[in-house]
Amino acid sequence: MKKQGDRVYLQHILDSIARIESYLHEVDENEFKSSDLLQDGVIRQIQIIGEASKRVSSD
């Protein structure tokens, strides 16, 4: 049961990474710094990664 749950959480992590990559594709540092929307989107995905990583079993 834990391994199945881990797969779900790991998929959430991978999905969030993919979203961050898509948000930042062809975005330079200045554009990122000036866009609250981009920053909020990336921050939310990092939060999801953190929440999911806390739930992955340590086995």
trRosetta pair geometry for C-beta under 8 A, 3 or more apart (Angstrom, degrees):
i j d omega theta_ij theta_ji phi_ij phi_ji
1 4 5.9 -55 -154 33 34 110
1 5 6.5 31 152 -14 66 107
2 5 5.6 -60 -153 40 34 111
2 6 6.1 39 150 -25 69 105
2 57 4.7 29 178 -35 124 152
2 59 6.8 68 120 29 147 135
3 6 5.3 -49 -146 33 34 117
3 7 6.6 41 152 -25 63 98
3 57 7.8 -67 -74 32 46 134
4 7 5.7 -48 -156 27 33 114
4 8 7.0 33 148 -18 62 101
5 8 5.7 -53 -156 32 38 112
5 9 6.5 30 151 -13 69 106
5 55 7.3 -104 153 150 111 107
5 57 7.5 87 82 -25 110 105
6 9 5.7 -58 -147 41 34 108
6 10 6.0 33 155 -19 69 108
6 56 5.2 75 -133 -140 87 78
6 57 5.6 -72 -74 19 118 93
7 10 5.7 -55 -142 40 29 110
7 11 6.3 32 155 -22 63 105
8 11 5.8 -56 -152 34 28 112
8 12 6.7 33 149 -22 63 102
9 12 5.5 -47 -152 30 36 115
9 13 6.7 39 149 -20 64 101
9 52 4.3 160 -165 -169 85 90
9 53 7.4 155 162 -71 117 27
9 55 5.0 -160 -105 86 147 108
9 56 5.0 -158 101 -70 141 81
10 13 5.5 -48 -153 32 37 115
10 14 6.5 35 150 -16 67 104
10 52 7.5 165 -65 158 23 122
10 56 6.6 78 -60 -102 82 125
11 14 5.6 -53 -146 39 35 110
11 15 6.1 39 153 -21 67 105
12 15 5.7 -54 -146 37 29 113
12 16 6.3 30 155 -20 63 107
12 48 6.1 -128 164 163 106 106
12 49 7.8 -179 123 -95 88 45
12 52 4.2 -169 87 -98 125 149
13 16 5.9 -57 -150 35 28 110
13 17 6.5 30 152 -19 64 105
13 48 7.8 -177 -94 123 46 87
13 49 5.2 80 -129 -129 78 77
13 52 5.0 -154 -56 98 85 140
13 53 6.4 82 -91 -62 128 84
14 17 5.7 -52 -149 34 33 113
14 18 6.4 34 153 -19 65 105
15 18 5.7 -55 -151 36 32 112
15 19 6.4 33 151 -21 65 104
16 19 5.6 -50 -148 34 34 112
16 20 6.5 36 153 -19 65 102
16 45 4.2 154 -165 -168 94 91
16 46 7.5 157 163 -65 129 25
16 48 4.7 -175 -92 87 140 120
16 49 4.9 -150 95 -59 151 88
16 52 7.5 -174 -3 13 138 141
17 20 5.7 -52 -151 34 32 111
17 21 6.4 33 151 -19 65 105
17 45 7.7 156 -62 163 26 124
17 49 7.2 83 -55 -91 78 126
18 21 5.6 -53 -149 36 32 113
18 22 6.4 29 153 -17 66 105
19 22 5.7 -56 -148 38 32 108
19 23 6.2 35 153 -22 66 105
19 41 7.5 -129 150 167 109 103
19 45 5.1 -163 84 -105 119 140
20 23 5.7 -54 -147 35 31 112
20 24 6.2 5 162 0 65 115
20 41 8.0 163 -104 128 58 90
20 42 5.5 78 -127 -127 93 81
20 45 4.9 -165 -59 100 95 153
20 46 7.6 75 -85 -54 135 76
21 24 6.3 -73 -144 49 25 96
21 25 6.4 51 154 -56 64 90
22 25 5.7 -24 -147 -11 33 118
23 27 7.3 -27 137 -1 61 149
23 38 5.9 145 170 -144 110 82
23 41 5.1 179 -121 112 150 133
23 42 6.0 -159 95 -67 151 85
23 45 7.7 -161 1 -7 142 147
24 27 4.8 -103 -154 44 52 119
24 32 6.9 15 -123 -91 94 123
24 38 7.4 104 -85 -168 69 117
24 42 7.1 57 -53 -87 110 124
27 31 4.9 -128 -164 89 81 126
27 32 5.4 97 143 -61 117 90
27 35 7.9 -75 -156 26 131 145
27 38 6.6 164 -160 -142 160 153
28 31 5.1 94 55 11 71 104
28 32 7.1 -134 100 -6 35 91
29 32 5.7 -58 -149 37 31 112
29 33 6.2 29 156 -19 67 108
30 33 5.7 -55 -145 38 30 110
30 34 6.3 16 160 -9 65 112
31 34 6.1 -67 -146 44 27 102
31 35 6.1 14 160 -15 65 119
31 38 7.5 64 133 5 82 165
32 35 6.2 -72 -142 39 25 104
32 38 5.5 -117 -134 114 63 141
32 39 6.9 110 175 -68 76 80
32 42 8.0 19 -154 -11 111 150
33 39 7.9 58 -123 -65 26 121
35 38 3.8 53 104 14 124 110
35 39 6.3 161 96 -12 68 84
36 39 5.6 -59 -147 42 33 112
36 40 6.0 34 157 -21 69 108
37 40 5.9 -54 -145 36 26 109
37 41 6.4 27 156 -19 61 107
38 41 5.8 -57 -149 36 30 112
38 42 6.3 24 158 -14 66 107
39 42 6.0 -59 -148 39 29 107
39 43 6.1 29 156 -19 66 110
40 43 5.7 -54 -142 38 29 112
40 44 6.3 32 157 -22 64 105
41 44 5.9 -55 -150 33 28 110
41 45 6.6 23 155 -15 62 106
42 45 5.8 -57 -151 37 33 109
42 46 6.4 34 151 -19 66 105
43 46 5.6 -55 -150 36 33 112
43 47 6.5 38 150 -22 65 102
44 47 5.5 -50 -152 32 34 115
44 48 6.6 36 150 -19 65 101
45 48 5.5 -47 -149 33 37 114
45 49 6.5 42 149 -21 65 101
46 49 5.5 -48 -149 34 35 115
46 50 6.4 37 151 -19 64 104
47 50 5.6 -55 -150 36 32 112
47 51 6.3 30 154 -17 67 106
48 51 5.8 -53 -144 38 31 110
48 52 6.1 27 158 -15 66 109
49 52 6.0 -60 -145 41 26 107
49 53 6.0 25 158 -20 64 111
50 53 5.9 -57 -141 36 26 109
50 54 6.6 30 158 -23 61 104
51 54 6.0 -55 -156 29 29 111
51 55 7.0 17 152 -12 61 111
52 55 5.9 -68 -157 38 35 108
52 56 6.9 46 150 -36 68 96
53 56 5.8 -37 -150 11 40 115
